[in-house]
Amino acid sequence: VRAALHYSRVLPGKRVGRYIGVEDAGELVDVHSGHELEIGDARRLEPRASLETNCFELRVHPTAVQNFQDDEEVKEVYYPEMEAIIKSATGAERVIVFDHTVRDSFVGQSLNATTGVAAAVLRVHTDYSDNSGPLRIKTLAENGSYTGVQLSQDEKEEILSREFCIVNVWRNIKESEPVQSKPLAVLEPSTLDKGDFITYEMQYAERKGENYALHFNPGHRWYHYPLMEKDECLVFKTWESRTDRPRYCFHTAFDALTQLPDAPPRSSIEVRTVAIMPRKQTA
């Protein structure tokens, strides 16, 4: 399919980013340019995409969750399911699910009120930078997450002394209705140039977050999994500590140019996790 993907633009004298819950100080701007591109069918890739080679892969993993609007059920039932799928995909010794977001592309609001507004994100990005990836581990020890995950100082030091990655899992949560609007596109990491990375700042009242946006490059190769069903999970790596392999899965929701005007809205859940690798054995 073809779609216009929204890449960030850098304006003279400004930094790229946005203010969240604080007054606009005029230093950050969030300006995009649309670029029409071909989004390939990842289901046709041979060999199949894998987390280690492509930073993304599709897995069939049914869920026992009955109500994704129930935060407690999600934490009690879905989090262990996601730990299992990510251990299998990464070989991790331990997986910590630290938060989740339920999105609805029609109402543009989170179905789990704890997280506030959560529309589909129509901007090319990855969730963490080389600074904010390790910092996320530190903040989970200092402040915890809204879901109640709190690391001890010993756990923090143990994770930071190991190889680890931050892995997301994205799922359609509509029964018997595949995704037909605002699907998720993922970027083949072999087409990335680190020189195209843009530091994207998120200024909150009490802290500053950071991820990467991206300059447009005609060499980028994008994929998506058409008509994802509820039993399917898109597993993708948003940051990786190991530098000997692909480390970033840039992604974005998109509107296909051929999308029908009456296509049903998308409802999805995305979980974010830390996958901690086994400690290397020394000779």
C-alpha positions as CSV (number, residue, x, y, z in Angstrom):
1,V,0.0,0.0,0.0
2,R,1.0,3.6,-0.3
3,A,0.8,6.2,2.5
4,A,2.1,9.6,3.5
5,L,4.3,9.1,6.5
6,H,5.0,12.0,8.8
7,Y,8.7,12.8,9.3
8,S,9.9,15.5,11.7
9,R,11.4,18.7,10.5
10,V,14.1,20.8,12.2
11,L,13.4,24.6,12.2
12,P,16.3,27.1,12.6
13,G,16.7,28.2,16.2
14,K,14.4,25.6,17.7
15,R,14.7,22.1,19.2
16,V,12.4,19.3,18.1
17,G,9.9,18.1,20.7
18,R,6.8,19.2,22.6
19,Y,5.6,20.4,26.0
20,I,3.3,18.1,28.0
21,G,1.2,19.5,30.8
22,V,3.4,22.7,31.0
23,E,3.3,26.1,29.3
24,D,4.8,26.4,25.9
25,A,8.2,28.1,26.4
26,G,8.7,28.5,22.6
27,E,12.0,26.5,22.5
28,L,10.5,23.2,21.2
29,V,8.5,22.7,18.0
30,D,6.8,19.6,16.6
31,V,6.6,20.1,12.9
32,H,6.2,17.3,10.3
33,S,6.4,16.8,6.6
34,G,4.4,14.1,4.8
35,H,6.2,11.9,2.3
36,E,4.3,9.4,0.2
37,L,6.0,6.0,0.3
38,E,5.3,2.4,-0.4
39,I,4.6,0.3,2.7
40,G,5.6,-3.3,2.0
41,D,3.7,-6.4,3.1
42,A,5.8,-7.9,5.9
43,R,3.8,-11.2,5.7
44,R,5.6,-11.8,2.3
45,L,9.1,-11.4,3.6
46,E,11.5,-14.3,3.0
47,P,13.1,-15.1,5.3
48,R,10.5,-14.0,7.8
49,A,11.3,-10.9,9.8
50,S,12.9,-11.6,13.2
51,L,13.5,-9.5,16.2
52,E,17.2,-10.0,16.1
53,T,17.6,-9.3,12.4
54,N,14.9,-6.7,11.7
55,C,14.0,-5.4,15.2
56,F,10.4,-6.6,14.6
57,E,8.5,-9.9,14.1
58,L,5.0,-11.2,14.2
59,R,3.9,-13.9,16.6
60,V,0.7,-15.7,17.1
61,H,-0.1,-15.7,20.8
62,P,-3.8,-15.8,21.9
63,T,-4.7,-14.0,25.1
64,A,-7.0,-14.9,27.9
65,V,-7.8,-11.3,28.7
66,Q,-11.6,-10.6,28.5
67,N,-11.6,-6.9,29.1
68,F,-8.7,-4.7,28.1
69,Q,-10.3,-1.7,29.7
70,D,-9.7,-3.4,33.1
71,D,-6.2,-2.3,34.2
72,E,-6.1,-4.9,37.0
73,E,-7.0,-7.8,34.6
74,V,-4.4,-6.5,32.1
75,K,-1.7,-6.5,34.8
76,E,-2.7,-9.9,36.3
77,V,-3.4,-11.8,33.1
78,Y,-1.8,-9.9,30.1
79,Y,1.5,-9.0,31.7
80,P,2.6,-12.6,32.4
81,E,1.5,-13.5,28.8
82,M,3.8,-10.8,27.4
83,E,6.7,-11.8,29.7
84,A,6.4,-15.3,28.1
85,I,6.3,-14.1,24.5
86,I,9.3,-11.8,25.0
87,K,11.4,-14.4,26.8
88,S,10.8,-16.6,23.8
89,A,11.6,-13.9,21.2
90,T,14.7,-12.6,22.9
91,G,16.2,-15.3,25.1
92,A,15.9,-13.0,28.0
93,E,16.4,-14.3,31.5
94,R,13.9,-11.8,33.0
95,V,11.3,-9.6,31.5
96,I,9.7,-6.6,33.3
97,V,6.5,-5.2,31.9
98,F,6.4,-1.7,33.1
99,D,3.4,-0.1,31.4
100,H,0.8,-0.4,28.8
101,T,-1.4,1.9,26.7
102,V,-4.8,1.1,25.1
103,R,-5.5,3.2,22.0
104,D,-8.6,3.9,20.0
105,S,-8.1,5.7,16.7
106,F,-11.7,6.9,16.7
107,V,-12.1,8.6,20.0
108,G,-8.4,9.4,20.4
109,Q,-8.5,8.6,24.1
110,S,-7.1,5.9,26.3
111,L,-9.6,3.3,27.3
112,N,-7.6,2.9,30.5
113,A,-8.1,6.3,32.2
114,T,-4.8,6.1,34.1
115,T,-2.8,7.0,31.1
116,G,-4.9,9.9,29.8
117,V,-5.3,10.6,26.1
118,A,-3.7,8.0,23.7
119,A,-4.5,8.5,20.1
120,A,-2.7,6.6,17.4
121,V,0.7,8.3,16.9
122,L,1.1,9.5,13.3
123,R,4.8,10.4,13.5
124,V,7.9,8.5,12.7
125,H,9.7,7.8,16.0
126,T,11.3,5.2,18.2
127,D,10.4,5.3,21.9
128,Y,13.9,5.7,23.5
129,S,17.2,7.3,22.7
130,D,20.7,6.2,23.8
131,N,20.3,8.5,26.8
132,S,16.7,7.7,27.7
133,G,17.0,3.9,27.3
134,P,19.3,3.4,30.3
135,L,17.6,6.4,32.1
136,R,14.3,4.5,32.0
137,I,15.8,1.8,34.2
138,K,16.9,4.5,36.7
139,T,13.5,6.2,36.8
140,L,11.8,2.8,37.4
141,A,14.0,2.6,40.5
142,E,13.5,6.2,41.6
143,N,9.9,6.9,40.7
144,G,8.4,3.6,39.5
145,S,5.8,3.5,36.8
146,Y,2.1,4.3,36.9
147,T,1.3,0.6,37.0
148,G,3.1,0.2,40.3
149,V,6.4,-1.3,39.0
150,Q,9.2,-0.2,41.2
151,L,12.7,-1.5,41.0
152,S,15.0,-1.6,44.0
153,Q,18.4,0.1,43.8
154,D,20.0,-3.4,43.6
155,E,17.8,-4.4,40.7
156,K,18.6,-1.2,38.9
157,E,22.4,-1.8,39.3
158,E,22.0,-5.4,38.2
159,I,20.1,-4.5,35.0
160,L,22.4,-1.7,34.1
161,S,25.4,-4.1,34.5
162,R,23.9,-6.5,31.9
163,E,22.8,-6.4,28.3
164,F,19.2,-5.5,28.0
165,C,16.7,-4.1,25.5
166,I,13.3,-2.4,25.6
167,V,10.7,-4.3,23.7
168,N,7.1,-3.4,22.9
169,V,4.3,-5.7,21.9
170,W,1.4,-4.3,19.9
171,R,-2.0,-6.1,19.5
172,N,-5.3,-5.5,17.9
173,I,-8.0,-6.0,20.7
174,K,-11.1,-6.2,18.5
175,E,-12.9,-9.5,18.4
176,S,-13.3,-10.9,14.9
177,E,-12.3,-7.6,13.2
178,P,-8.9,-7.2,11.7
179,V,-7.1,-3.8,11.7
180,Q,-8.4,-1.8,8.8
181,S,-7.4,1.8,9.8
182,K,-4.2,3.3,11.2
183,P,-2.1,0.1,11.2
184,L,1.4,0.2,12.4
185,A,4.3,0.6,10.0
186,V,7.9,-0.5,11.0
187,L,11.2,0.5,9.4
188,E,13.7,-2.0,8.2
189,P,16.8,-1.1,10.3
190,S,19.3,-1.9,7.6
191,T,18.0,1.2,5.8
192,L,18.7,3.5,8.7
193,D,21.5,6.1,8.8
194,K,22.4,7.3,12.3
195,G,23.0,10.8,10.7
196,D,19.2,11.0,10.1
197,F,18.3,10.6,13.8
198,I,16.8,13.7,15.5
199,T,16.6,14.0,19.3
200,Y,13.0,14.6,20.2
201,E,12.4,16.1,23.6
202,M,9.3,15.8,25.8
203,Q,9.2,18.5,28.5
204,Y,7.0,17.6,31.5
205,A,6.5,19.7,34.6
206,E,8.9,17.5,36.7
207,R,11.2,15.9,34.1
208,K,12.4,15.7,30.5
209,G,11.8,12.7,28.3
210,E,13.6,11.9,25.1
211,N,13.3,9.7,22.0
212,Y,14.4,9.8,18.4
213,A,12.5,11.3,15.4
214,L,13.9,10.9,11.9
215,H,14.8,13.0,8.9
216,F,13.2,11.7,5.7
217,N,15.5,9.5,3.6
218,P,14.2,8.0,0.3
219,G,16.2,4.9,1.1
220,H,14.0,4.0,4.0
221,R,12.1,0.7,3.5
222,W,8.9,0.4,5.4
223,Y,6.7,-2.6,6.2
224,H,3.4,-3.5,7.9
225,Y,1.4,-6.6,8.6
226,P,-2.0,-6.2,6.8
227,L,-5.3,-7.0,8.6
228,M,-3.8,-8.0,11.9
229,E,-6.1,-10.3,13.9
230,K,-6.5,-10.3,17.7
231,D,-4.4,-13.5,18.2
232,E,-1.4,-11.8,16.4
233,C,1.2,-9.8,18.2
234,L,3.7,-7.4,16.6
235,V,6.9,-7.6,18.8
236,F,9.4,-4.8,18.2
237,K,12.6,-3.6,19.8
238,T,12.6,0.2,20.6
239,W,16.0,0.3,22.1
240,E,18.9,-2.2,22.5
241,S,22.0,-1.9,24.6
242,R,24.1,-4.2,22.5
243,T,25.8,-2.4,19.6
244,D,26.6,-5.5,17.5
245,R,23.1,-5.8,16.1
246,P,20.1,-3.7,14.9
247,R,19.1,-1.5,17.9
248,Y,16.1,0.7,16.9
249,C,12.7,0.0,15.5
250,F,11.3,3.2,14.1
251,H,7.5,3.0,13.7
252,T,4.4,5.0,13.1
253,A,0.7,4.6,12.6
254,F,-0.5,5.5,9.1
255,D,-3.5,6.1,6.9
256,A,-3.3,4.1,3.6
257,L,-4.2,6.1,0.6
258,T,-6.6,3.3,-0.3
259,Q,-8.2,3.2,3.1
260,L,-12.0,3.2,2.9
261,P,-13.7,6.2,4.4
262,D,-15.9,4.0,6.5
263,A,-13.1,1.7,7.7
264,P,-13.8,0.7,11.3
265,P,-11.6,2.5,13.9
266,R,-8.6,0.7,15.4
267,S,-8.4,-0.5,19.0
268,S,-5.1,-1.8,20.2
269,I,-2.9,-2.3,23.2
270,E,0.8,-1.8,23.4
271,V,2.9,-3.0,26.3
272,R,6.5,-1.8,27.1
273,T,9.0,-4.0,28.7
274,V,12.6,-4.4,29.7
275,A,14.2,-7.7,28.5
276,I,17.3,-8.6,30.6
277,M,19.8,-11.0,29.0
278,P,21.6,-13.7,30.9
279,R,24.9,-12.7,32.4
280,K,27.8,-13.7,30.1
281,Q,29.9,-16.5,31.4
282,T,33.5,-15.6,31.9
283,A,36.2,-18.2,31.1
